[in-house]
Amino acid sequence: MAARILIIDEDSQLYGLAVSGLGTNGCEFHWEPSPVQAVQTASQLQPQLILLELALRTADGLALCSLLKHDPRLVRTDLMIVSSRTSELDQTLAFNMGADDFLARPFSLPLLQQRISMLLRARPQEPS
């Protein structure tokens, strides 16, 4: 079964990069461009991993990180920040809000792939 990965970003660049660069590679990528819809989309999709950009124009990325990580419907979902907001304060706040990993933009595709693989591998196996 393919791992479901939800990408929450108002810009489609990360989604396009993930799909074209990582291919299917055992993953099923979904894109949610609306931060307002993100929690609802995530709860319906039940992804194993969420990639979230903090630098959003229409929402507070840190607040969204906290909402996603504290939603009881997403308790088994890991969250990686992939963001152009890269200060030490942003990273510390993201981890305090519940982020499982932080990848600063720009990044290399192999590094993104490694970080995704690491998070998916660390997850307990789903019951069959």
N, C-alpha and C positions, 0 to 999 in steps of 0.2 A: 504494500500500500504506500503510495507516494505521501511524503510529508507535505502538509499544507503550510505555506508561508504567506502571510499577509503583509504587504508593504503599504504603510500609511505615509503618504507624501503628496503634497499638492502638485509637485512636478513629477512627470512620468519618467525622468531620467534614470532613477534607481531601479524602477520596475523594468525598463527596457534593457538596462545593463544586466540585471539578474537573469532575465529570460534569455537574452541573446548570448551572454557570456557563460552562464551556468547551465543553460539548456534545461531539459527536464531532469536529468541527473538524479532521479529519485525524488524530485520535488515538484510540487504543483504551486505556482505563484499566482497570487491574486493582488490586485491593486485597488486601494481605496483612496481617491484623491480628496475626499471631504472629511476633514477632522471631525466635523459635527456628526457624521454618520459612522465614524470609525468604531466606536464601542458596539453599536448595533451590528455592524458588519462582522466584527470579530466574534461576537457571541453567537451569531448564526453560523459562521464558518468553522468555528472551533479549531483555529490553526495550532500547529505545534510551536510555531515561531512567528513573532511579529517583528518587522523591521520598521522603526519609527524615526522620522526626521523631526528634530526639535524646532528647527527654524521654519515655523509655519506662519503664513500671513493671516490666517483667519482663526487661529486658536493658539493657546499657550501649550507648547509641546511638552513641557514638564508636567503641567496639570493633566494632560492627556495620558502621559506615561503613568502617573499615579492612578488615574481612573481605570486604566487597563489592568494594571497589576493588582488592584484591590477589588476587581470585579470577581465575585465568587464563581461566575460561569467560566472564567478564564484561568482558574487556579492551576491548570496543567499546561499553560502556555508560557513559553519563555519570551522575553522581550529584549531585543538588541537595538540600541540607539545607533543610527547611522546618520551622522549630522555634520553640517558645516559650522555649527556652534560647538567649538572645541576647547573653550577655556577650561582650566582646571575646575573653576566654580561650576560650570555647566556639567562637567563630568561627575563631580561630587554630588551635585543636586540630583542628577539622573539616577545615580546608584542609590541615593537616599530615598528616591521615589519608587524604587523597586527594579530598576533596569538590571538585567542579567549580564549585559556586555555593552561596550561602547566602542564604536569604530568611527574615527574622525575622517571626514572628507577633506581632501581627496584620498583615495585608497586604491590599492591594486586589486584587480579581480581575483587573483589567487588568494590574497589575504581575506577578502570577503568570503570566498568559498571555504577556506579553512575555518573561519569563525562560525559560519553556519553549520558546517560539519561537526565542529566541536560541541555546539549547543545541542544539536539533534542527537548526537551520540551520547551525551550526558543524561538525556531524558530516560526515565524508567520506561520499560517496554509496555505498550498498551496491551491490555488483556485481549485475547483473540475472541 
